[in-house]
Amino acid sequence: MPVAAIDCGTNSTRLLIDEGGRTLDRRMVITRLGRGVDATGRLDPAAIERTIAVLGDYRAAIEAAGATKVRITATSAARDAANADDFFAAAEAAVGLRPELLSGTEEGELSFAGATAELDPAQGPFLVVDIGGGSTECMVGTSDAEAVRSYDIGSVRLTEKHLSSDPPEPEELSNAVAEATELFEGLRREVPAVDHAKTVVGLAGTVSTVAAVEIGLPEYDRRRIHHFRLTRAAIEDVFRTLATEPLADRVHNPGLEPARADVIVGGCCVLVALVRTLRIEEVLVSESDILDGLVASLEP
């Protein structure tokens, strides 16, 4: 029987319907649930409304597919919001199931499971990095995530905090990268195993978008992005290009979804800080992530 998972993230709301390891439906809509939450500590009513509208569409898709087991989760934005219960109640009415509020550790463990399921353990130990809109999770392990760290940095959060100019001023970029660098330096001290990871796996919209821009994809193609090897040089090059363009020009880069163009530079600040701080020369891009971990938890 089909199973389904919904992830309500800070920047996007995503759906995966799966049956025995075969994807029946996979969707992503940028709803920006976490817009302004870092500054206000609350979910914006308009952001809740956008997300609930998408959840209604997802419920219809789940019912049409005949999925009987469903998990719906919420992550960084909801963790930080004083009015998260308002969103949970509306989401339950829309989907018929109340979202699970995942801790950063739970989010990391599920993301690790999804990202490494198709990989040969001989390629491990793995460092899996999930750069989201509101948080970034870093996991180290081979078969399981043996160490998980979650940091309150992401594409939306750093953009709102540091990048107010269009294009961002050099000082703004420097401040955003410096904040991420400080956290990754802490990761290195706390989890020395990150230096011994054989394969670094990158997840979520920022990493996938940088890969798509590097490839020059005219439209999204999961087959070309999934397990693409993104070099440090390519990451730096894409960062320089996107960070120096005004938004009106940036949106025209092949591979960059227009709805993500206003926060992609913030996400790139996290990614370049990661590869610089941990001296990473290559990132394996994975389109399998927390959604895949969620559906795996539902299947026998």
Summary of the structure (lengths in Angstrom):
residues: 300
radius of gyration: 18.0
end to end distance: 10.2
largest distance: 53.1
contacts: 1106
relative contact order: 0.15
helix: 50%
strand: 21%
